[in-house]
């Protein structure tokens, strides 16, 4: 049985029209990234820098950085959806709980980039982070499609201190006919 919070979300999404936003954005070739909310950005000192035309977000703990460890987290989104405002509270919580910096790169997406472009940009930025902080201080993390990129980086770039994959999208072949039969929504 689903949680009470989940049941509320399932009912609220259609009432707010959120179920129509993403399919429209994807059809238009635009699923833009979002910046964090201003209050959270002030509270956790969330700042953006730019790397090869893309934003890279640094999230610091509310109090002080107490660890030399850096959580380098790559967002999910099926390689078509940018960073959502909803991601930042989780990044801030991780920073607060661990006392470490969180680096969240907003990698390029189609149609402005290709799979090769995404991998090349991600590798170049990760290499820069390794130079800045030291690979032995980096926990390389990602969720869904971002976990796919994190896994790729862990195999092709400098080895991080730790690898944390959240629900990794590791098989991009989609060769399961039974799975295809149950997928009826344009975006799950």
N, C-alpha and C positions, 0 to 999 in steps of 0.2 A: 504494500500500500504506500502511496506517495505521501510525503509530508504535507502538513497544512500549508506551509509557505509555498511549496511547489504547486499545490492546487490553486492557491490564490494567483500565482504568477500565470498559470495556464489560463485562468479566466480573464486576467487583466490584460494580457498581451493583445488579444483581438479587440477588446474594448478601447484600448489606447491607439489602435491602428499600427502597432509595432510589427505585426505579422506581415504587413504590406510594404513596410519601408525597405527591408533588405532585398526582397525580390525586385522591387523597382530600381533600387540603386545598382544591383547587379546587372539588370537588363540594360541600364544606361551606361554600364561600364564604369560606374563610380560607386565605390564603397569606401568613402574617405575615412581617414583616421581622425580621431578626436583628441583634443588636448584634455588634460585633467581639469576638474573643477577648480575654481580660484581658491576656495577655502581650503581644500585639501592640498593644493599646491603650496599655499603659504604655511600650513601646518607642518608639512613634511619636507619643506624646501625642495619642491620638485622643479627642476630646471631643464630646459631644452638646449641642446647644442645641435650643430648641423654636421653631418658627415656625407659627403658626396651627394648633396641635394636632398637628404632625408633627415628628419628629426631623430635625435637620440635623447631619451629621457633619463635623467638621473634622479633617483628618489632617495632621500636621506632619512634616517630615523628622526622621529620627533625630537628626541633629546640630543644625543650625540653619537657619532660614529665610534663604536667601541671595538670594532673588529677590522682587521685588514682584509678579511674575506669580502669578495665582491660577488653578488648574485647577478649573473648576466642572463637575463630572462628574455626569451624570444616568444612573442605572442602567437597564438593560433589564429585561425580564421580561414582555413581551407586554401590558403594562398590567394584568396580573392578579397578578403575583408581586412581592413586596416585596424589599428588599435582603437578599441572602444573605451569610452570614458569609464565604463564599468570595471575595467581592468585595474585602474590606478589605486582604488582602495585596497585591493589585495596586495599590490606591490608595496604600498605604504605599511600595511600590517606586517608583511614579511620584514621590511626594514626595521620596524619598531621591535619586533620579536627577536631578531637576530643581532641588531646593532650594526648591521653592515649596509653598504651602499647597494642599491639595486640599479642596474643599468638595463634599460628597456629600449632596444633599437626598433625603429619603425621602418622595416625593410621595404624595398620597392615592390609594387604589385602590378599584375596585369591590368589593363592593357598597356601601361607605360613601360613594363618590363617583361622579361621572359623568365623561364625557369633558370636558365643559365645566368641571367642578370641578377636574379634574386640570390643565387648561390655565390656569385662573384662578389656582390656588395656585402653579403653577410660575412663571407670569409675575410674580406678586407677590413671590415669594422672589428670583427673578433680579433684579428691579428693586432690591430691597433690597441684594443683593450688589453691583450696579453702583454704588449710592450709597456703600456702604462702601469698596469697593476701586477703583472707577473702571472703566468699561467697557473703557477702553484697556489695562487690566492683566489682563483676564479672557480665558482660553482656555476657550471654551464647548465642552464635550465630552459625548458620550453614546454608549452602545452599544445597538444594536437599537432597542427602543421608546424608550429614553432618547435615542437619536440623533434619532428622530422629534421628540421634544420640543425638543431642542437646535436642530434645524433650524427648527422653528416659532418659537422664541424669537429666533433670529437674524434672522428675517424680520419679526417684529412688535414687538420690544423694542429696546433699545439695542444697537447693533452691537458685538460683542465684538472684541478684538484679533485673535483667531484662532478658527476653527471646526474642531473635530476630531470627525468622525463615524465611529464604529467599527461596521461592518456595520449601516448604518442600515436600519430598517424604514420605508421611505419610501412604499411603496404599500400602503395599508390596505384597498384595494378587494377583494383576493382574487378577481380576475376571470379567473384563468388556470385553465381546466378541466384542462389537462395537469398542472398542479401539484397541483390537488385530487385527481387520480387517484392520485398517488404518496404522498400523506399518509395514512398508515394508523394512526399512533400518536395517542393522545389529546393528547400533549404531546411536541413535538420540540424 
